[in-house]
């Protein structure tokens, strides 16, 4: 699994990411041994970490609940941030 594949999977689960002005960034953080996912809208930016096992299960089509919950919470948090 690479970052492009994980980005595509997240966009498949949340098609409005990217289409509605929400930018998505995914990088593997070797120091934390986890995937770092960032969402950005306008000047607002938030990040979360995904466990490699959770990301792998989702990529294999077995279970995306953990990934979906993390991304949904991140998206909801950025939506609730005050407008500048």
N, C-alpha and C positions, 0 to 999 in steps of 0.2 A: 504494500500500500504506500502511495506517495501523497503529497499534499494536494495535487490536482485531483486525484481520485476521491479524496476525502471532501474537497470543496464541491465536487460534482454531486456527491451523495447528500451533503447538507442542502445544496440547492434543490435536489430532487425532493427532499422532505419539506423544505420551505422555499417554494418557487418565488415568493415575493422578495426574498433576499436578493439584492442586485437589481431587481426590476423596479423597486420602489425607493431607490436612493439609498439602500443599505449596502455598503461595501463589506465584503467578506475577505478575511485574511486567515490563512491556516499555515502554521509552521510547527515543525517538531522541535521541542525544547529538550535537548539532550541532557541538560543539567537537571531538569525535573523529571526526565523520562516520561513526558506526556506531550500530547498535542495541544498547542496553544491556538485558540480560536478567537479572532477579534471581529467585532462588528462595528462599523462606523457609519454614522448618518450626520451629515453636515459637519460640525466640529465636535460632535459627541462620539466618544469611542469607549467601548468596554471590551474586556477580554475574559475568557474562562479557559480552564484546562480540561481536556478529555483524557481519561485513562486509555492507554493503548489497547487494552483488552476490550473495552467498550466500543472503541472505534472499529476494531477488527471484526467483532461480532456483527456490527451493523454492515460493514463492507461485505461480509459474507452472506448477508440477507437473513441472518438468524434472529437478531434482536437489536432493534434501534431505539428502544425506550430510553435508556440512559442518555444517549446522544441527543435524542429529541428533547428530553426534559432540560438538559443543559442549554441547548441552543434556544429553546423557547423562553427560558428564564432570562437569558441574555438579551434576546429580542424584546421581551416585555419591559425589561429594565431600561433599555435605550428608548423605547417608546414613551416611558413615563418621565424621562428626564425633561426638565423645563426647556422651552424653546428660548433661543438667544435673541 
